[in-house]
Amino acid sequence: MVSKKLNNIIEALSKHTDVDSVRVLNEIGTNSHIDEVRELASKALVKKNIKESLEVVIKNKGKGINDLSARVAMSAINELLALKDKTTATVVLDETINSETEKEVQDTARSVKALMSFSA
């Protein structure tokens, strides 16, 4: 179980307006060996709802919606579905689908985009 202090730090980073907070959440949060930390970091990155943070959880293999842990991946997907403004997320999903990234990452982005179209 993640400590209250760590939870508060991740929550504060999600609200921080500096783009450097995305780097910290990416390097420390999404690379953690603890599923719960990766889950909290992914949620925080989605909540930021800016291109740089959404690229981390959508475009990277092994992170966010592409995490090997189903719990982490579904948590990130659910957070994306809960966004009020899905515009930036849709742009990043389209870029991922149309890029030359790994097929598995493209397929996941395609599936999430389809889910988002139903949740609108």
C-alpha positions as CSV (number, residue, x, y, z in Angstrom):
1,M,0.0,0.0,0.0
2,V,1.3,3.4,-1.0
3,S,1.9,5.8,1.9
4,K,-0.4,8.9,2.4
5,K,2.7,11.1,1.9
6,L,3.5,9.5,-1.5
7,N,-0.1,9.7,-2.6
8,N,-0.1,13.5,-1.7
9,I,3.1,14.1,-3.6
10,I,1.6,12.4,-6.8
11,E,-1.6,14.3,-6.3
12,A,0.3,17.6,-6.0
13,L,2.3,16.8,-9.1
14,S,-1.0,16.2,-11.0
15,K,-2.1,19.8,-10.1
16,H,1.3,21.4,-10.8
17,T,1.3,23.5,-14.0
18,D,5.0,23.2,-14.7
19,V,5.6,20.8,-17.6
20,D,8.6,19.5,-15.6
21,S,6.0,17.7,-13.3
22,V,5.3,15.5,-16.3
23,R,8.9,14.5,-16.4
24,V,8.9,13.6,-12.7
25,L,5.7,11.6,-12.9
26,N,7.1,9.8,-15.9
27,E,10.6,9.0,-14.6
28,I,9.7,8.2,-11.0
29,G,6.0,7.2,-11.2
30,T,5.5,5.3,-14.4
31,N,8.8,3.5,-14.0
32,S,8.2,2.3,-10.5
33,H,8.2,-1.5,-9.8
34,I,5.1,-1.0,-7.6
35,D,1.8,-1.3,-9.5
36,E,0.0,1.1,-7.2
37,V,2.6,3.8,-7.8
38,R,2.4,3.4,-11.6
39,E,-1.4,3.5,-11.3
40,L,-1.4,6.7,-9.4
41,A,1.2,8.3,-11.7
42,S,-0.8,7.3,-14.8
43,K,-4.0,8.8,-13.3
44,A,-2.2,12.0,-12.4
45,L,-0.8,12.3,-15.9
46,V,-4.2,11.8,-17.5
47,K,-5.8,14.4,-15.0
48,K,-3.2,17.0,-16.2
49,N,-4.9,16.6,-19.7
50,I,-2.1,18.2,-21.6
51,K,-0.4,16.8,-24.7
52,E,2.9,16.0,-23.0
53,S,1.3,14.1,-20.1
54,L,-1.1,12.2,-22.3
55,E,1.7,11.2,-24.7
56,V,3.3,9.4,-21.7
57,V,0.3,7.3,-20.9
58,I,-0.8,6.7,-24.5
59,K,2.3,6.4,-26.7
60,N,4.7,4.5,-24.5
61,K,5.0,0.8,-24.4
62,G,4.8,-0.5,-20.8
63,K,3.2,2.7,-19.4
64,G,-0.3,3.9,-18.9
65,I,-2.8,2.2,-21.2
66,N,0.0,-0.1,-22.4
67,D,1.2,-1.2,-18.9
68,L,1.7,-4.9,-18.4
69,S,-0.5,-4.8,-15.3
70,A,-4.1,-4.9,-16.3
71,R,-5.0,-3.0,-13.2
72,V,-2.7,-0.1,-14.2
73,A,-3.8,-0.1,-17.8
74,M,-7.5,-0.2,-17.0
75,S,-7.1,2.6,-14.4
76,A,-5.5,4.8,-17.1
77,I,-8.2,3.9,-19.6
78,N,-10.9,4.7,-17.1
79,E,-9.3,8.0,-16.3
80,L,-9.2,8.9,-20.0
81,L,-12.9,7.9,-20.4
82,A,-13.7,10.2,-17.4
83,L,-12.1,13.3,-18.9
84,K,-14.6,16.1,-19.5
85,D,-12.6,17.5,-22.4
86,K,-11.3,14.6,-24.5
87,T,-10.0,16.8,-27.3
88,T,-6.3,16.5,-26.5
89,A,-6.6,12.8,-25.7
90,T,-8.2,12.2,-29.0
91,V,-5.4,14.1,-30.9
92,V,-2.8,12.0,-29.1
93,L,-4.7,8.8,-29.8
94,D,-4.9,9.7,-33.5
95,E,-1.2,10.5,-33.6
96,T,-0.4,7.1,-32.0
97,I,-2.7,5.2,-34.4
98,N,-1.2,7.0,-37.4
99,S,2.5,6.8,-36.3
100,E,5.0,4.1,-36.9
101,T,5.0,2.8,-33.3
102,E,4.7,-0.8,-32.4
103,K,1.5,-2.5,-33.7
104,E,0.5,-3.4,-30.1
105,V,0.6,0.2,-29.0
106,Q,-1.4,1.3,-32.1
107,D,-4.0,-1.4,-31.5
108,T,-4.4,-0.3,-27.9
109,A,-4.8,3.3,-28.9
110,R,-7.4,2.3,-31.5
111,S,-9.4,0.4,-28.9
112,V,-9.3,3.2,-26.4
113,K,-10.4,5.7,-29.0
114,A,-13.3,3.5,-29.8
115,L,-14.3,3.3,-26.1
116,M,-14.0,7.1,-25.9
117,S,-16.4,7.5,-28.8
118,F,-19.0,5.5,-26.9
119,S,-18.5,7.4,-23.7
120,A,-19.1,10.8,-25.2
